[in-house]
Amino acid sequence: MEPHRFEDVLPAVQAVRERKTVVLNFASMPPEEAQRAADFVSGGVFALDGQQERLGEMVFLFAPCGVEVTREGP
């Protein structure tokens, strides 16, 4: 997903709640709003016992409980 405003990230939390893994690219948002949106999704995923992984400067992976996130390579 590539949100353009804060309201666009609400479906991401719902998707994790439905046991889907979500990748969010916040590059299209102003930095302050992107930080707020990332904090919101992080909090929602944390409350659902999920996990997050930073994939890039403005790209994050959010996974539901029970999904194992691993990284390969350097």
PQR file of N, CA, C, O and H, with PARSE charges and radii, in Angstrom:
ATOM      1  N   MET A   1       0.844  -1.172   0.000 -0.4000 1.5000
ATOM      2  CA  MET A   1       0.000   0.000   0.000 -0.0000 2.0000
ATOM      3  C   MET A   1       0.894   1.242   0.000  0.5500 1.7000
ATOM      4  O   MET A   1       1.972   1.250   0.594 -0.5500 1.4000
ATOM      5  N   GLU A   2       0.427   2.271  -0.669 -0.4000 1.5000
ATOM      6  CA  GLU A   2       1.160   3.536  -0.687 -0.0000 2.0000
ATOM      7  C   GLU A   2       0.203   4.663  -0.298  0.5500 1.7000
ATOM      8  O   GLU A   2      -0.398   5.303  -1.161 -0.5500 1.4000
ATOM      9  H   GLU A   2      -0.449   2.264  -1.151  0.4000 1.0000
ATOM     10  N   PRO A   3       0.068   4.899   1.016 -0.5600 1.5000
ATOM     11  CA  PRO A   3      -0.868   5.933   1.476  0.2800 2.0000
ATOM     12  C   PRO A   3      -0.393   7.330   1.102  0.5500 1.7000
ATOM     13  O   PRO A   3       0.805   7.602   1.025 -0.5500 1.4000
ATOM     14  N   HIS A   4      -1.374   8.213   0.870 -0.4000 1.5000
ATOM     15  CA  HIS A   4      -1.076   9.606   0.553 -0.0000 2.0000
ATOM     16  C   HIS A   4      -1.504  10.541   1.683  0.5500 1.7000
ATOM     17  O   HIS A   4      -1.096  11.701   1.730 -0.5500 1.4000
ATOM     18  H   HIS A   4      -2.347   7.992   0.933  0.4000 1.0000
ATOM     19  N   ARG A   5      -2.336  10.018   2.597 -0.4000 1.5000
ATOM     20  CA  ARG A   5      -2.770  10.799   3.763 -0.0000 2.0000
ATOM     21  C   ARG A   5      -3.042   9.829   4.914  0.5500 1.7000
ATOM     22  O   ARG A   5      -3.118   8.617   4.712 -0.5500 1.4000
ATOM     23  H   ARG A   5      -2.667   9.076   2.558  0.4000 1.0000
ATOM     24  N   PHE A   6      -3.183  10.370   6.102 -0.4000 1.5000
ATOM     25  CA  PHE A   6      -3.327   9.541   7.298 -0.0000 2.0000
ATOM     26  C   PHE A   6      -4.486   8.546   7.183  0.5500 1.7000
ATOM     27  O   PHE A   6      -4.345   7.382   7.559 -0.5500 1.4000
ATOM     28  H   PHE A   6      -3.121  11.355   6.265  0.4000 1.0000
ATOM     29  N   GLU A   7      -5.606   8.992   6.674 -0.4000 1.5000
ATOM     30  CA  GLU A   7      -6.794   8.142   6.587 -0.0000 2.0000
ATOM     31  C   GLU A   7      -6.550   6.899   5.727  0.5500 1.7000
ATOM     32  O   GLU A   7      -7.237   5.889   5.885 -0.5500 1.4000
ATOM     33  H   GLU A   7      -5.721   9.937   6.369  0.4000 1.0000
ATOM     34  N   ASP A   8      -5.588   6.969   4.831 -0.4000 1.5000
ATOM     35  CA  ASP A   8      -5.301   5.848   3.942 -0.0000 2.0000
ATOM     36  C   ASP A   8      -4.663   4.657   4.652  0.5500 1.7000
ATOM     37  O   ASP A   8      -4.620   3.562   4.090 -0.5500 1.4000
ATOM     38  H   ASP A   8      -5.030   7.789   4.702  0.4000 1.0000
ATOM     39  N   VAL A   9      -4.164   4.847   5.881 -0.4000 1.5000
ATOM     40  CA  VAL A   9      -3.514   3.737   6.587 -0.0000 2.0000
ATOM     41  C   VAL A   9      -4.483   2.932   7.449  0.5500 1.7000
ATOM     42  O   VAL A   9      -4.123   1.862   7.940 -0.5500 1.4000
ATOM     43  H   VAL A   9      -4.199   5.736   6.337  0.4000 1.0000
ATOM     44  N   LEU A  10      -5.696   3.424   7.641 -0.4000 1.5000
ATOM     45  CA  LEU A  10      -6.664   2.702   8.463 -0.0000 2.0000
ATOM     46  C   LEU A  10      -6.929   1.286   7.937  0.5500 1.7000
ATOM     47  O   LEU A  10      -7.009   0.354   8.738 -0.5500 1.4000
ATOM     48  H   LEU A  10      -5.988   4.294   7.243  0.4000 1.0000
ATOM     49  N   PRO A  11      -7.067   1.093   6.620 -0.5600 1.5000
ATOM     50  CA  PRO A  11      -7.269  -0.270   6.113  0.2800 2.0000
ATOM     51  C   PRO A  11      -6.079  -1.202   6.382  0.5500 1.7000
ATOM     52  O   PRO A  11      -6.252  -2.421   6.403 -0.5500 1.4000
ATOM     53  N   ALA A  12      -4.904  -0.664   6.582 -0.4000 1.5000
ATOM     54  CA  ALA A  12      -3.734  -1.500   6.859 -0.0000 2.0000
ATOM     55  C   ALA A  12      -3.888  -2.208   8.200  0.5500 1.7000
ATOM     56  O   ALA A  12      -3.586  -3.396   8.310 -0.5500 1.4000
ATOM     57  H   ALA A  12      -4.763   0.326   6.565  0.4000 1.0000
ATOM     58  N   VAL A  13      -4.351  -1.497   9.212 -0.4000 1.5000
ATOM     59  CA  VAL A  13      -4.559  -2.121  10.521 -0.0000 2.0000
ATOM     60  C   VAL A  13      -5.665  -3.167  10.421  0.5500 1.7000
ATOM     61  O   VAL A  13      -5.565  -4.245  11.007 -0.5500 1.4000
ATOM     62  H   VAL A  13      -4.597  -0.532   9.122  0.4000 1.0000
ATOM     63  N   GLN A  14      -6.707  -2.846   9.682 -0.4000 1.5000
ATOM     64  CA  GLN A  14      -7.799  -3.803   9.496 -0.0000 2.0000
ATOM     65  C   GLN A  14      -7.300  -5.058   8.782  0.5500 1.7000
ATOM     66  O   GLN A  14      -7.705  -6.168   9.126 -0.5500 1.4000
ATOM     67  H   GLN A  14      -6.788  -1.971   9.206  0.4000 1.0000
ATOM     68  N   ALA A  15      -6.432  -4.888   7.800 -0.4000 1.5000
ATOM     69  CA  ALA A  15      -5.883  -6.036   7.066 -0.0000 2.0000
ATOM     70  C   ALA A  15      -5.071  -6.939   7.993  0.5500 1.7000
ATOM     71  O   ALA A  15      -5.186  -8.162   7.918 -0.5500 1.4000
ATOM     72  H   ALA A  15      -6.103  -3.986   7.520  0.4000 1.0000
ATOM     73  N   VAL A  16      -4.258  -6.351   8.861 -0.4000 1.5000
ATOM     74  CA  VAL A  16      -3.480  -7.151   9.810 -0.0000 2.0000
ATOM     75  C   VAL A  16      -4.433  -7.852  10.779  0.5500 1.7000
ATOM     76  O   VAL A  16      -4.206  -8.999  11.162 -0.5500 1.4000
ATOM     77  H   VAL A  16      -4.165  -5.357   8.922  0.4000 1.0000
ATOM     78  N   ARG A  17      -5.470  -7.172  11.160 -0.4000 1.5000
ATOM     79  CA  ARG A  17      -6.476  -7.785  12.031 -0.0000 2.0000
ATOM     80  C   ARG A  17      -7.104  -9.006  11.354  0.5500 1.7000
ATOM     81  O   ARG A  17      -7.480  -9.970  12.021 -0.5500 1.4000
ATOM     82  H   ARG A  17      -5.655  -6.240  10.849  0.4000 1.0000
ATOM     83  N   GLU A  18      -7.214  -8.955  10.026 -0.4000 1.5000
ATOM     84  CA  GLU A  18      -7.761 -10.068   9.245 -0.0000 2.0000
ATOM     85  C   GLU A  18      -6.676 -11.084   8.881  0.5500 1.7000
ATOM     86  O   GLU A  18      -6.868 -11.932   8.010 -0.5500 1.4000
ATOM     87  H   GLU A  18      -6.909  -8.172   9.484  0.4000 1.0000
ATOM     88  N   ARG A  19      -5.534 -10.981   9.563 -0.4000 1.5000
ATOM     89  CA  ARG A  19      -4.411 -11.913   9.422 -0.0000 2.0000
ATOM     90  C   ARG A  19      -3.721 -11.816   8.056  0.5500 1.7000
ATOM     91  O   ARG A  19      -3.249 -12.819   7.521 -0.5500 1.4000
ATOM     92  H   ARG A  19      -5.377 -10.292  10.271  0.4000 1.0000
ATOM     93  N   LYS A  20      -3.669 -10.619   7.506 -0.4000 1.5000
ATOM     94  CA  LYS A  20      -2.948 -10.371   6.264 -0.0000 2.0000
ATOM     95  C   LYS A  20      -1.677  -9.602   6.576  0.5500 1.7000
ATOM     96  O   LYS A  20      -1.636  -8.800   7.508 -0.5500 1.4000
ATOM     97  H   LYS A  20      -4.052  -9.804   7.941  0.4000 1.0000
ATOM     98  N   THR A  21      -0.650  -9.851   5.796 -0.4000 1.5000
ATOM     99  CA  THR A  21       0.607  -9.119   5.923 -0.0000 2.0000
ATOM    100  C   THR A  21       0.549  -7.911   4.988  0.5500 1.7000
ATOM    101  O   THR A  21       0.089  -8.021   3.851 -0.5500 1.4000
ATOM    102  H   THR A  21      -0.683 -10.503   5.038  0.4000 1.0000
ATOM    103  N   VAL A  22       1.014  -6.764   5.471 -0.4000 1.5000
ATOM    104  CA  VAL A  22       0.908  -5.513   4.729 -0.0000 2.0000
ATOM    105  C   VAL A  22       2.280  -4.851   4.622  0.5500 1.7000
ATOM    106  O   VAL A  22       3.034  -4.803   5.594 -0.5500 1.4000
ATOM    107  H   VAL A  22       1.387  -6.675   6.394  0.4000 1.0000
ATOM    108  N   VAL A  23       2.589  -4.349   3.447 -0.4000 1.5000
ATOM    109  CA  VAL A  23       3.779  -3.520   3.249 -0.0000 2.0000
ATOM    110  C   VAL A  23       3.281  -2.105   2.965  0.5500 1.7000
ATOM    111  O   VAL A  23       2.491  -1.887   2.047 -0.5500 1.4000
ATOM    112  H   VAL A  23       1.976  -4.388   2.658  0.4000 1.0000
ATOM    113  N   LEU A  24       3.748  -1.155   3.758 -0.4000 1.5000
ATOM    114  CA  LEU A  24       3.368   0.244   3.583 -0.0000 2.0000
ATOM    115  C   LEU A  24       4.577   1.061   3.162  0.5500 1.7000
ATOM    116  O   LEU A  24       5.638   0.988   3.783 -0.5500 1.4000
ATOM    117  H   LEU A  24       4.390  -1.332   4.504  0.4000 1.0000
ATOM    118  N   ASN A  25       4.406   1.838   2.101 -0.4000 1.5000
ATOM    119  CA  ASN A  25       5.432   2.756   1.625 -0.0000 2.0000
ATOM    120  C   ASN A  25       4.928   4.171   1.910  0.5500 1.7000
ATOM    121  O   ASN A  25       3.993   4.646   1.265 -0.5500 1.4000
ATOM    122  H   ASN A  25       3.545   1.897   1.597  0.4000 1.0000
ATOM    123  N   PHE A  26       5.550   4.833   2.875 -0.4000 1.5000
ATOM    124  CA  PHE A  26       5.109   6.159   3.310 -0.0000 2.0000
ATOM    125  C   PHE A  26       5.753   7.300   2.525  0.5500 1.7000
ATOM    126  O   PHE A  26       5.603   8.461   2.906 -0.5500 1.4000
ATOM    127  H   PHE A  26       6.309   4.447   3.399  0.4000 1.0000
ATOM    128  N   ALA A  27       6.460   7.001   1.446 -0.4000 1.5000
ATOM    129  CA  ALA A  27       7.209   8.018   0.702 -0.0000 2.0000
ATOM    130  C   ALA A  27       6.326   9.104   0.095  0.5500 1.7000
ATOM    131  O   ALA A  27       6.812  10.206  -0.162 -0.5500 1.4000
ATOM    132  H   ALA A  27       6.582   6.059   1.136  0.4000 1.0000
ATOM    133  N   SER A  28       5.051   8.828  -0.141 -0.4000 1.5000
ATOM    134  CA  SER A  28       4.153   9.806  -0.762 -0.0000 2.0000
ATOM    135  C   SER A  28       3.505  10.752   0.243  0.5500 1.7000
ATOM    136  O   SER A  28       2.690  11.597  -0.128 -0.5500 1.4000
ATOM    137  H   SER A  28       4.656   7.933   0.067  0.4000 1.0000
ATOM    138  N   MET A  29       3.866  10.610   1.509 -0.4000 1.5000
ATOM    139  CA  MET A  29       3.270  11.448   2.553 -0.0000 2.0000
ATOM    140  C   MET A  29       4.287  12.469   3.053  0.5500 1.7000
ATOM    141  O   MET A  29       5.490  12.212   3.014 -0.5500 1.4000
ATOM    142  H   MET A  29       4.528   9.924   1.811  0.4000 1.0000
ATOM    143  N   PRO A  30       3.818  13.621   3.522 -0.5600 1.5000
ATOM    144  CA  PRO A  30       4.734  14.563   4.174  0.2800 2.0000
ATOM    145  C   PRO A  30       5.372  13.870   5.383  0.5500 1.7000
ATOM    146  O   PRO A  30       4.710  13.068   6.041 -0.5500 1.4000
ATOM    147  N   PRO A  31       6.635  14.158   5.688 -0.5600 1.5000
ATOM    148  CA  PRO A  31       7.349  13.451   6.758  0.2800 2.0000
ATOM    149  C   PRO A  31       6.637  13.412   8.100  0.5500 1.7000
ATOM    150  O   PRO A  31       6.620  12.369   8.753 -0.5500 1.4000
ATOM    151  N   GLU A  32       6.044  14.532   8.532 -0.4000 1.5000
ATOM    152  CA  GLU A  32       5.376  14.554   9.827 -0.0000 2.0000
ATOM    153  C   GLU A  32       4.149  13.648   9.832  0.5500 1.7000
ATOM    154  O   GLU A  32       3.896  12.934  10.802 -0.5500 1.4000
ATOM    155  H   GLU A  32       6.058  15.379   8.002  0.4000 1.0000
ATOM    156  N   GLU A  33       3.397  13.683   8.746 -0.4000 1.5000
ATOM    157  CA  GLU A  33       2.200  12.850   8.647 -0.0000 2.0000
ATOM    158  C   GLU A  33       2.576  11.376   8.492  0.5500 1.7000
ATOM    159  O   GLU A  33       1.887  10.498   9.010 -0.5500 1.4000
ATOM    160  H   GLU A  33       3.602  14.263   7.957  0.4000 1.0000
ATOM    161  N   ALA A  34       3.663  11.110   7.782 -0.4000 1.5000
ATOM    162  CA  ALA A  34       4.143   9.736   7.629 -0.0000 2.0000
ATOM    163  C   ALA A  34       4.545   9.161   8.980  0.5500 1.7000
ATOM    164  O   ALA A  34       4.256   7.999   9.266 -0.5500 1.4000
ATOM    165  H   ALA A  34       4.223  11.823   7.361  0.4000 1.0000
ATOM    166  N   GLN A  35       5.202   9.951   9.808 -0.4000 1.5000
ATOM    167  CA  GLN A  35       5.600   9.490  11.141 -0.0000 2.0000
ATOM    168  C   GLN A  35       4.381   9.184  11.986  0.5500 1.7000
ATOM    169  O   GLN A  35       4.328   8.161  12.670 -0.5500 1.4000
ATOM    170  H   GLN A  35       5.437  10.895   9.576  0.4000 1.0000
ATOM    171  N   ARG A  36       3.411  10.064  11.939 -0.4000 1.5000
ATOM    172  CA  ARG A  36       2.162   9.858  12.693 -0.0000 2.0000
ATOM    173  C   ARG A  36       1.447   8.590  12.217  0.5500 1.7000
ATOM    174  O   ARG A  36       0.962   7.805  13.031 -0.5500 1.4000
ATOM    175  H   ARG A  36       3.453  10.894  11.384  0.4000 1.0000
ATOM    176  N   ALA A  37       1.385   8.397  10.909 -0.4000 1.5000
ATOM    177  CA  ALA A  37       0.715   7.219  10.346 -0.0000 2.0000
ATOM    178  C   ALA A  37       1.466   5.938  10.713  0.5500 1.7000
ATOM    179  O   ALA A  37       0.848   4.933  11.065 -0.5500 1.4000
ATOM    180  H   ALA A  37       1.779   9.036  10.248  0.4000 1.0000
ATOM    181  N   ALA A  38       2.782   5.973  10.632 -0.4000 1.5000
ATOM    182  CA  ALA A  38       3.584   4.800  10.989 -0.0000 2.0000
ATOM    183  C   ALA A  38       3.407   4.465  12.464  0.5500 1.7000
ATOM    184  O   ALA A  38       3.307   3.292  12.822 -0.5500 1.4000
ATOM    185  H   ALA A  38       3.284   6.790  10.347  0.4000 1.0000
ATOM    186  N   ASP A  39       3.368   5.475  13.318 -0.4000 1.5000
ATOM    187  CA  ASP A  39       3.153   5.259  14.753 -0.0000 2.0000
ATOM    188  C   ASP A  39       1.772   4.648  15.006  0.5500 1.7000
ATOM    189  O   ASP A  39       1.627   3.753  15.839 -0.5500 1.4000
ATOM    190  H   ASP A  39       3.449   6.428  13.027  0.4000 1.0000
ATOM    191  N   PHE A  40       0.769   5.131  14.289 -0.4000 1.5000
ATOM    192  CA  PHE A  40      -0.584   4.620  14.448 -0.0000 2.0000
ATOM    193  C   PHE A  40      -0.666   3.143  14.054  0.5500 1.7000
ATOM    194  O   PHE A  40      -1.204   2.328  14.803 -0.5500 1.4000
ATOM    195  H   PHE A  40       0.886   5.858  13.612  0.4000 1.0000
ATOM    196  N   VAL A  41      -0.134   2.805  12.884 -0.4000 1.5000
ATOM    197  CA  VAL A  41      -0.182   1.416  12.424 -0.0000 2.0000
ATOM    198  C   VAL A  41       0.648   0.535  13.351  0.5500 1.7000
ATOM    199  O   VAL A  41       0.230  -0.572  13.690 -0.5500 1.4000
ATOM    200  H   VAL A  41       0.303   3.468  12.276  0.4000 1.0000
ATOM    201  N   SER A  42       1.813   1.013  13.761 -0.4000 1.5000
ATOM    202  CA  SER A  42       2.655   0.251  14.681 -0.0000 2.0000
ATOM    203  C   SER A  42       1.909  -0.057  15.977  0.5500 1.7000
ATOM    204  O   SER A  42       1.967  -1.180  16.477 -0.5500 1.4000
ATOM    205  H   SER A  42       2.153   1.912  13.485  0.4000 1.0000
ATOM    206  N   GLY A  43       1.216   0.926  16.514 -0.4000 1.5000
ATOM    207  CA  GLY A  43       0.453   0.726  17.738 -0.0000 2.0000
ATOM    208  C   GLY A  43      -0.679  -0.266  17.558  0.5500 1.7000
ATOM    209  O   GLY A  43      -0.913  -1.116  18.416 -0.5500 1.4000
ATOM    210  H   GLY A  43       1.169   1.838  16.107  0.4000 1.0000
ATOM    211  N   GLY A  44      -1.380  -0.155  16.441 -0.4000 1.5000
ATOM    212  CA  GLY A  44      -2.470  -1.084  16.164 -0.0000 2.0000
ATOM    213  C   GLY A  44      -1.978  -2.502  15.997  0.5500 1.7000
ATOM    214  O   GLY A  44      -2.590  -3.440  16.507 -0.5500 1.4000
ATOM    215  H   GLY A  44      -1.189   0.536  15.743  0.4000 1.0000
ATOM    216  N   VAL A  45      -0.876  -2.668  15.286 -0.4000 1.5000
ATOM    217  CA  VAL A  45      -0.310  -4.000  15.061 -0.0000 2.0000
ATOM    218  C   VAL A  45       0.234  -4.564  16.379  0.5500 1.7000
ATOM    219  O   VAL A  45       0.089  -5.757  16.648 -0.5500 1.4000
ATOM    220  H   VAL A  45      -0.379  -1.906  14.872  0.4000 1.0000
ATOM    221  N   PHE A  46       0.848  -3.723  17.188 -0.4000 1.5000
ATOM    222  CA  PHE A  46       1.333  -4.154  18.495 -0.0000 2.0000
ATOM    223  C   PHE A  46       0.174  -4.655  19.363  0.5500 1.7000
ATOM    224  O   PHE A  46       0.288  -5.685  20.027 -0.5500 1.4000
ATOM    225  H   PHE A  46       0.966  -2.755  16.969  0.4000 1.0000
ATOM    226  N   ALA A  47      -0.938  -3.918  19.351 -0.4000 1.5000
ATOM    227  CA  ALA A  47      -2.114  -4.310  20.137 -0.0000 2.0000
ATOM    228  C   ALA A  47      -2.677  -5.652  19.673  0.5500 1.7000
ATOM    229  O   ALA A  47      -3.309  -6.364  20.453 -0.5500 1.4000
ATOM    230  H   ALA A  47      -1.031  -3.081  18.811  0.4000 1.0000
ATOM    231  N   LEU A  48      -2.450  -5.995  18.414 -0.4000 1.5000
ATOM    232  CA  LEU A  48      -2.913  -7.266  17.858 -0.0000 2.0000
ATOM    233  C   LEU A  48      -1.859  -8.363  18.005  0.5500 1.7000
ATOM    234  O   LEU A  48      -2.010  -9.448  17.442 -0.5500 1.4000
ATOM    235  H   LEU A  48      -1.936  -5.417  17.781  0.4000 1.0000
ATOM    236  N   ASP A  49      -0.792  -8.085  18.759 -0.4000 1.5000
ATOM    237  CA  ASP A  49       0.328  -9.011  18.951 -0.0000 2.0000
ATOM    238  C   ASP A  49       1.055  -9.325  17.653  0.5500 1.7000
ATOM    239  O   ASP A  49       1.665 -10.385  17.514 -0.5500 1.4000
ATOM    240  H   ASP A  49      -0.669  -7.205  19.216  0.4000 1.0000
ATOM    241  N   GLY A  50       0.988  -8.405  16.710 -0.4000 1.5000
ATOM    242  CA  GLY A  50       1.696  -8.574  15.442 -0.0000 2.0000
ATOM    243  C   GLY A  50       3.117  -8.065  15.556  0.5500 1.7000
ATOM    244  O   GLY A  50       3.613  -7.782  16.646 -0.5500 1.4000
ATOM    245  H   GLY A  50       0.493  -7.543  16.823  0.4000 1.0000
ATOM    246  N   GLN A  51       3.756  -7.958  14.416 -0.4000 1.5000
ATOM    247  CA  GLN A  51       5.134  -7.473  14.410 -0.0000 2.0000
ATOM    248  C   GLN A  51       5.356  -6.575  13.201  0.5500 1.7000
ATOM    249  O   GLN A  51       4.574  -6.568  12.251 -0.5500 1.4000
ATOM    250  H   GLN A  51       3.353  -8.188  13.530  0.4000 1.0000
ATOM    251  N   GLN A  52       6.434  -5.827  13.268 -0.4000 1.5000
ATOM    252  CA  GLN A  52       6.785  -4.958  12.154 -0.0000 2.0000
ATOM    253  C   GLN A  52       8.255  -5.093  11.845  0.5500 1.7000
ATOM    254  O   GLN A  52       9.061  -5.485  12.689 -0.5500 1.4000
ATOM    255  H   GLN A  52       7.069  -5.833  14.040  0.4000 1.0000
ATOM    256  N   GLU A  53       8.579  -4.762  10.627 -0.4000 1.5000
ATOM    257  CA  GLU A  53       9.970  -4.796  10.173 -0.0000 2.0000
ATOM    258  C   GLU A  53      10.163  -3.625   9.223  0.5500 1.7000
ATOM    259  O   GLU A  53       9.352  -3.396   8.326 -0.5500 1.4000
ATOM    260  H   GLU A  53       7.924  -4.443   9.941  0.4000 1.0000
ATOM    261  N   ARG A  54      11.232  -2.898   9.427 -0.4000 1.5000
ATOM    262  CA  ARG A  54      11.551  -1.790   8.519 -0.0000 2.0000
ATOM    263  C   ARG A  54      12.285  -2.370   7.312  0.5500 1.7000
ATOM    264  O   ARG A  54      13.312  -3.032   7.461 -0.5500 1.4000
ATOM    265  H   ARG A  54      11.891  -3.083  10.155  0.4000 1.0000
ATOM    266  N   LEU A  55      11.750  -2.116   6.117 -0.4000 1.5000
ATOM    267  CA  LEU A  55      12.350  -2.640   4.893 -0.0000 2.0000
ATOM    268  C   LEU A  55      13.199  -1.605   4.178  0.5500 1.7000
ATOM    269  O   LEU A  55      14.102  -1.952   3.418 -0.5500 1.4000
ATOM    270  H   LEU A  55      10.916  -1.579   5.997  0.4000 1.0000
ATOM    271  N   GLY A  56      12.911  -0.351   4.419 -0.4000 1.5000
ATOM    272  CA  GLY A  56      13.638   0.752   3.792 -0.0000 2.0000
ATOM    273  C   GLY A  56      13.397   2.008   4.594  0.5500 1.7000
ATOM    274  O   GLY A  56      12.784   1.963   5.660 -0.5500 1.4000
ATOM    275  H   GLY A  56      12.177  -0.069   5.037  0.4000 1.0000
ATOM    276  N   GLU A  57      13.877   3.130   4.086 -0.4000 1.5000
ATOM    277  CA  GLU A  57      13.758   4.378   4.830 -0.0000 2.0000
ATOM    278  C   GLU A  57      12.306   4.733   5.141  0.5500 1.7000
ATOM    279  O   GLU A  57      12.009   5.202   6.240 -0.5500 1.4000
ATOM    280  H   GLU A  57      14.375   3.166   3.220  0.4000 1.0000
ATOM    281  N   MET A  58      11.409   4.518   4.199 -0.4000 1.5000
ATOM    282  CA  MET A  58       9.995   4.862   4.378 -0.0000 2.0000
ATOM    283  C   MET A  58       9.082   3.664   4.116  0.5500 1.7000
ATOM    284  O   MET A  58       7.886   3.834   3.877 -0.5500 1.4000
ATOM    285  H   MET A  58      11.650   4.138   3.307  0.4000 1.0000
ATOM    286  N   VAL A  59       9.640   2.464   4.161 -0.4000 1.5000
ATOM    287  CA  VAL A  59       8.871   1.254   3.836 -0.0000 2.0000
ATOM    288  C   VAL A  59       8.901   0.297   5.025  0.5500 1.7000
ATOM    289  O   VAL A  59       9.964  -0.022   5.556 -0.5500 1.4000
ATOM    290  H   VAL A  59      10.611   2.326   4.355  0.4000 1.0000
ATOM    291  N   PHE A  60       7.712  -0.153   5.433 -0.4000 1.5000
ATOM    292  CA  PHE A  60       7.584  -1.041   6.578 -0.0000 2.0000
ATOM    293  C   PHE A  60       6.701  -2.229   6.236  0.5500 1.7000
ATOM    294  O   PHE A  60       5.764  -2.116   5.445 -0.5500 1.4000
ATOM    295  H   PHE A  60       6.849   0.106   5.001  0.4000 1.0000
ATOM    296  N   LEU A  61       7.010  -3.364   6.839 -0.4000 1.5000
ATOM    297  CA  LEU A  61       6.188  -4.559   6.734 -0.0000 2.0000
ATOM    298  C   LEU A  61       5.494  -4.755   8.075  0.5500 1.7000
ATOM    299  O   LEU A  61       6.130  -4.678   9.126 -0.5500 1.4000
ATOM    300  H   LEU A  61       7.771  -3.455   7.481  0.4000 1.0000
ATOM    301  N   PHE A  62       4.202  -5.004   8.038 -0.4000 1.5000
ATOM    302  CA  PHE A  62       3.418  -5.263   9.240 -0.0000 2.0000
ATOM    303  C   PHE A  62       2.777  -6.632   9.082  0.5500 1.7000
ATOM    304  O   PHE A  62       2.099  -6.894   8.089 -0.5500 1.4000
ATOM    305  H   PHE A  62       3.685  -5.067   7.185  0.4000 1.0000
ATOM    306  N   ALA A  63       2.988  -7.500  10.055 -0.4000 1.5000
ATOM    307  CA  ALA A  63       2.502  -8.876   9.966 -0.0000 2.0000
ATOM    308  C   ALA A  63       1.683  -9.239  11.196  0.5500 1.7000
ATOM    309  O   ALA A  63       1.958  -8.765  12.298 -0.5500 1.4000
ATOM    310  H   ALA A  63       3.539  -7.287  10.862  0.4000 1.0000
ATOM    311  N   PRO A  64       0.672 -10.086  10.999 -0.5600 1.5000
ATOM    312  CA  PRO A  64      -0.151 -10.511  12.138  0.2800 2.0000
ATOM    313  C   PRO A  64       0.577 -11.510  13.024  0.5500 1.7000
ATOM    314  O   PRO A  64       1.626 -12.041  12.658 -0.5500 1.4000
ATOM    315  N   CYS A  65       0.013 -11.749  14.170 -0.4000 1.5000
ATOM    316  CA  CYS A  65       0.534 -12.729  15.109 -0.0000 2.0000
ATOM    317  C   CYS A  65       0.608 -14.088  14.413  0.5500 1.7000
ATOM    318  O   CYS A  65      -0.305 -14.480  13.687 -0.5500 1.4000
ATOM    319  H   CYS A  65      -0.838 -11.317  14.467  0.4000 1.0000
ATOM    320  N   GLY A  66       1.707 -14.792  14.649 -0.4000 1.5000
ATOM    321  CA  GLY A  66       1.872 -16.123  14.077 -0.0000 2.0000
ATOM    322  C   GLY A  66       2.611 -16.159  12.758  0.5500 1.7000
ATOM    323  O   GLY A  66       2.943 -17.241  12.274 -0.5500 1.4000
ATOM    324  H   GLY A  66       2.448 -14.473  15.240  0.4000 1.0000
ATOM    325  N   VAL A  67       2.879 -15.007  12.160 -0.4000 1.5000
ATOM    326  CA  VAL A  67       3.642 -14.947  10.924 -0.0000 2.0000
ATOM    327  C   VAL A  67       5.101 -14.701  11.283  0.5500 1.7000
ATOM    328  O   VAL A  67       5.417 -13.740  11.984 -0.5500 1.4000
ATOM    329  H   VAL A  67       2.609 -14.128  12.554  0.4000 1.0000
ATOM    330  N   GLU A  68       5.974 -15.551  10.813 -0.4000 1.5000
ATOM    331  CA  GLU A  68       7.391 -15.397  11.088 -0.0000 2.0000
ATOM    332  C   GLU A  68       8.033 -14.540  10.005  0.5500 1.7000
ATOM    333  O   GLU A  68       7.945 -14.849   8.817 -0.5500 1.4000
ATOM    334  H   GLU A  68       5.717 -16.332  10.243  0.4000 1.0000
ATOM    335  N   VAL A  69       8.680 -13.460  10.432 -0.4000 1.5000
ATOM    336  CA  VAL A  69       9.359 -12.552   9.522 -0.0000 2.0000
ATOM    337  C   VAL A  69      10.857 -12.780   9.662  0.5500 1.7000
ATOM    338  O   VAL A  69      11.417 -12.619  10.746 -0.5500 1.4000
ATOM    339  H   VAL A  69       8.751 -13.209  11.397  0.4000 1.0000
ATOM    340  N   THR A  70      11.499 -13.152   8.568 -0.4000 1.5000
ATOM    341  CA  THR A  70      12.936 -13.364   8.577 -0.0000 2.0000
ATOM    342  C   THR A  70      13.576 -12.598   7.430  0.5500 1.7000
ATOM    343  O   THR A  70      12.924 -12.278   6.436 -0.5500 1.4000
ATOM    344  H   THR A  70      11.044 -13.283   7.687  0.4000 1.0000
ATOM    345  N   ARG A  71      14.845 -12.314   7.583 -0.4000 1.5000
ATOM    346  CA  ARG A  71      15.596 -11.622   6.538 -0.0000 2.0000
ATOM    347  C   ARG A  71      16.743 -12.486   6.104  0.5500 1.7000
ATOM    348  O   ARG A  71      17.405 -13.117   6.928 -0.5500 1.4000
ATOM    349  H   ARG A  71      15.374 -12.574   8.391  0.4000 1.0000
ATOM    350  N   GLU A  72      16.981 -12.518   4.805 -0.4000 1.5000
ATOM    351  CA  GLU A  72      18.125 -13.228   4.275 -0.0000 2.0000
ATOM    352  C   GLU A  72      19.093 -12.229   3.671  0.5500 1.7000
ATOM    353  O   GLU A  72      18.695 -11.157   3.215 -0.5500 1.4000
ATOM    354  H   GLU A  72      16.442 -12.005   4.136  0.4000 1.0000
ATOM    355  N   GLY A  73      20.339 -12.584   3.672 -0.4000 1.5000
ATOM    356  CA  GLY A  73      21.339 -11.714   3.061 -0.0000 2.0000
ATOM    357  C   GLY A  73      21.994 -10.804   4.067  0.5500 1.7000
ATOM    358  O   GLY A  73      21.768 -10.929   5.271 -0.5500 1.4000
ATOM    359  H   GLY A  73      20.662 -13.455   4.043  0.4000 1.0000
ATOM    360  N   PRO A  74      22.816  -9.875   3.573 -0.5600 1.5000
ATOM    361  CA  PRO A  74      23.582  -8.994   4.462  0.2800 2.0000
ATOM    362  C   PRO A  74      22.733  -7.983   5.185  0.5500 1.7000
ATOM    363  O   PRO A  74      23.254  -7.183   5.962 -0.5500 1.4000
TER
END
